[in-house]
Amino acid sequence: MTSRSLDRDVFELFAELLDYPRAGLGPIAERCAALLAKPIPEAATLLRDFSAFATSTSQSQLEEIYTGLFELDASHHPYVGYHLFGESYKRSAFLLGLKARYRDHGIECGTELPDHLPAVLRFLAKNEDLAETQELVSEALQPALARMSRGKTEDPPDPDIPQPVHPGARYQDLLRALALLLATLSPEASSPANERFVDAQPSLACE
């Protein structure tokens, strides 16, 4: 991506799409697809598929599918620090570091933890420090999404037996589209993991 303002718009749209479902997700996905159509056409295709899915699925079904994938399946919990550190002191420090930066940008987490994926994306949408954005992308978001994309360890399916479509497949498509976007932002050189986002004292929730 070449336009920082475009990056910010797309991050905000992905945050809306990956938050708990609300009305109007179809048009939001279409807008995001339109922004990515030229720079990342594969991501745009995935977003259009999600738009069609969201438009044809009732609100109650969307909520059920979202909960089943992101809340009941630990491999897809939408918490970046959880996938990086598990339930450890390092995650607590990571949360504090994020929380401090959110405060500087007027970002409120509500009842969610600071490493909730939509909250991290909303921070990226407001953050003007490109180097900091690239660090957070390469050292936190990309590794977390890689773990989420692997999901549960299961035996490979029998190729001769038709496999049912997973109810959360379209949400997994959103994660793939986001990963394609992040791949355009991550610097080739990495720095010590998460140093700028770790504080000395643990914190487990936004105030």
C-alpha positions as CSV (number, residue, x, y, z in Angstrom):
1,M,0.0,0.0,0.0
2,T,1.4,3.4,-0.9
3,S,-1.1,5.8,0.7
4,R,-1.0,6.0,4.5
5,S,-4.5,7.5,4.6
6,L,-5.8,4.5,2.6
7,D,-4.1,2.2,5.0
8,R,-5.9,3.9,7.9
9,D,-9.3,3.6,6.2
10,V,-8.8,-0.1,5.5
11,F,-7.7,-0.8,9.1
12,E,-10.9,0.8,10.4
13,L,-13.0,-1.2,8.0
14,F,-11.3,-4.5,9.0
15,A,-11.9,-3.5,12.7
16,E,-15.6,-3.2,12.0
17,L,-15.8,-6.5,10.1
18,L,-13.9,-8.5,12.8
19,D,-15.7,-7.0,15.7
20,Y,-18.9,-8.7,17.1
21,P,-21.4,-8.6,14.2
22,R,-23.6,-5.6,13.7
23,A,-26.0,-4.6,10.9
24,G,-24.5,-3.5,7.6
25,L,-21.4,-5.7,7.4
26,G,-22.1,-6.4,3.7
27,P,-21.6,-2.8,2.5
28,I,-18.6,-2.4,4.8
29,A,-16.9,-5.4,3.2
30,E,-17.8,-4.0,-0.2
31,R,-16.2,-0.7,0.6
32,C,-13.1,-2.4,1.9
33,A,-12.9,-4.6,-1.2
34,A,-13.2,-1.5,-3.4
35,L,-10.2,0.1,-1.7
36,L,-8.1,-3.1,-2.1
37,A,-9.2,-4.0,-5.6
38,K,-6.1,-2.6,-7.3
39,P,-3.4,-3.0,-4.8
40,I,-4.4,-6.4,-3.4
41,P,-7.0,-8.1,-5.7
42,E,-6.9,-11.4,-3.9
43,A,-7.9,-9.7,-0.7
44,A,-10.7,-7.9,-2.5
45,T,-12.1,-11.2,-3.8
46,L,-12.2,-12.6,-0.3
47,L,-13.9,-9.5,1.0
48,R,-16.5,-9.7,-1.7
49,D,-17.2,-13.3,-0.8
50,F,-17.7,-12.2,2.8
51,S,-20.0,-9.4,1.7
52,A,-22.2,-11.9,-0.1
53,F,-22.2,-14.1,2.9
54,A,-23.0,-11.3,5.4
55,T,-25.8,-10.0,3.2
56,S,-27.5,-13.4,2.9
57,T,-27.1,-14.4,6.5
58,S,-29.4,-13.3,9.3
59,Q,-28.0,-11.2,12.2
60,S,-28.7,-14.0,14.7
61,Q,-26.8,-16.5,12.5
62,L,-23.9,-14.2,12.1
63,E,-23.7,-13.8,15.8
64,E,-23.8,-17.5,16.3
65,I,-21.1,-18.2,13.7
66,Y,-18.9,-15.4,15.1
67,T,-19.2,-16.7,18.6
68,G,-18.6,-20.3,17.6
69,L,-15.3,-19.4,15.8
70,F,-13.8,-16.6,17.8
71,E,-15.1,-17.2,21.3
72,L,-15.6,-20.9,21.6
73,D,-12.6,-22.0,19.5
74,A,-9.4,-21.2,21.5
75,S,-7.3,-21.4,18.3
76,H,-9.2,-18.4,16.9
77,H,-9.6,-16.2,20.0
78,P,-9.3,-12.7,18.6
79,Y,-6.6,-11.6,21.1
80,V,-3.2,-10.9,19.7
81,G,-1.3,-11.2,23.0
82,Y,-3.0,-14.5,23.8
83,H,-1.5,-16.1,20.6
84,L,1.9,-14.5,21.3
85,F,2.3,-15.2,25.0
86,G,-0.6,-17.3,26.3
87,E,-1.8,-16.3,29.8
88,S,1.6,-15.1,31.0
89,Y,3.3,-12.0,32.5
90,K,4.6,-11.1,29.1
91,R,1.0,-10.8,27.8
92,S,0.2,-8.6,30.8
93,A,3.1,-6.3,30.0
94,F,2.1,-6.3,26.3
95,L,-1.5,-5.2,27.3
96,L,-0.1,-2.4,29.4
97,G,2.1,-1.2,26.5
98,L,-0.9,-1.2,24.1
99,K,-3.1,0.5,26.7
100,A,-0.7,3.4,27.1
101,R,-0.6,4.0,23.4
102,Y,-4.4,3.8,23.0
103,R,-4.7,6.5,25.7
104,D,-2.5,8.8,23.7
105,H,-4.8,8.3,20.7
106,G,-8.2,8.5,22.5
107,I,-9.0,4.9,21.9
108,E,-11.4,3.2,24.4
109,C,-11.5,-0.6,24.7
110,G,-14.7,-0.7,26.7
111,T,-15.1,-4.2,28.2
112,E,-12.5,-5.7,25.9
113,L,-8.8,-6.2,26.5
114,P,-6.3,-4.0,24.7
115,D,-5.0,-6.8,22.5
116,H,-8.5,-7.5,21.1
117,L,-7.9,-7.6,17.3
118,P,-10.4,-4.9,16.4
119,A,-8.8,-2.6,19.0
120,V,-5.3,-3.1,17.6
121,L,-6.6,-2.4,14.1
122,R,-8.3,0.8,15.3
123,F,-5.0,1.9,16.9
124,L,-3.2,1.3,13.5
125,A,-5.9,3.4,11.8
126,K,-5.1,6.4,14.0
127,N,-1.4,5.9,14.5
128,E,0.8,8.3,12.4
129,D,4.1,6.6,13.3
130,L,4.8,4.4,10.3
131,A,7.8,2.7,12.0
132,E,5.7,1.8,15.0
133,T,2.9,0.5,12.8
134,Q,5.3,-1.7,10.9
135,E,6.8,-3.0,14.1
136,L,3.4,-3.9,15.6
137,V,2.4,-5.5,12.3
138,S,5.6,-7.7,11.9
139,E,6.2,-8.5,15.6
140,A,2.7,-9.0,16.8
141,L,-0.2,-9.1,14.3
142,Q,1.4,-11.3,11.7
143,P,2.6,-14.0,14.1
144,A,-0.8,-14.0,15.8
145,L,-2.7,-14.3,12.5
146,A,-0.4,-17.1,11.5
147,R,-1.3,-19.0,14.6
148,M,-5.0,-18.4,14.1
149,S,-4.8,-19.5,10.5
150,R,-3.4,-22.9,11.6
151,G,-6.4,-23.5,13.8
152,K,-6.8,-26.8,15.6
153,T,-4.4,-29.7,14.8
154,E,-6.4,-32.3,13.0
155,D,-5.8,-35.3,10.7
156,P,-5.9,-34.3,7.1
157,P,-9.3,-34.9,5.4
158,D,-9.8,-37.9,3.1
159,P,-9.7,-36.3,-0.4
160,D,-12.3,-38.8,-1.6
161,I,-14.9,-37.6,0.9
162,P,-16.6,-34.3,0.3
163,Q,-16.0,-31.9,3.2
164,P,-18.7,-29.7,4.6
165,V,-18.0,-25.9,4.6
166,H,-17.0,-24.8,8.0
167,P,-19.6,-22.3,9.4
168,G,-16.8,-19.8,10.1
169,A,-15.1,-20.1,6.7
170,R,-16.0,-16.6,5.6
171,Y,-14.6,-15.1,8.8
172,Q,-11.5,-17.1,8.1
173,D,-11.5,-15.5,4.7
174,L,-11.5,-12.1,6.4
175,L,-8.4,-13.1,8.4
176,R,-6.7,-14.2,5.2
177,A,-7.5,-10.9,3.5
178,L,-6.1,-9.0,6.5
179,A,-2.9,-11.1,6.4
180,L,-2.5,-10.1,2.7
181,L,-2.8,-6.5,3.6
182,L,-0.3,-6.8,6.5
183,A,2.2,-8.5,4.2
184,T,2.4,-5.2,2.3
185,L,3.2,-3.2,5.4
186,S,5.7,-5.4,7.3
187,P,9.4,-4.3,7.0
188,E,11.8,-7.0,5.9
189,A,14.0,-6.4,9.0
190,S,12.6,-7.2,12.4
191,S,13.5,-5.9,15.8
192,P,13.3,-7.5,19.2
193,A,9.8,-8.8,19.7
194,N,7.3,-6.2,21.0
195,E,9.8,-4.2,22.9
196,R,8.0,-0.9,22.3
197,F,4.7,-2.3,23.4
198,V,5.8,-3.9,26.7
199,D,5.5,-2.0,30.0
200,A,7.0,-3.0,33.2
201,Q,3.8,-3.5,35.1
202,P,1.0,-6.0,34.3
203,S,-2.5,-5.0,33.4
204,L,-5.3,-7.2,32.2
205,A,-8.0,-4.8,31.1
206,C,-8.7,-1.3,29.9
207,E,-10.1,1.2,32.5
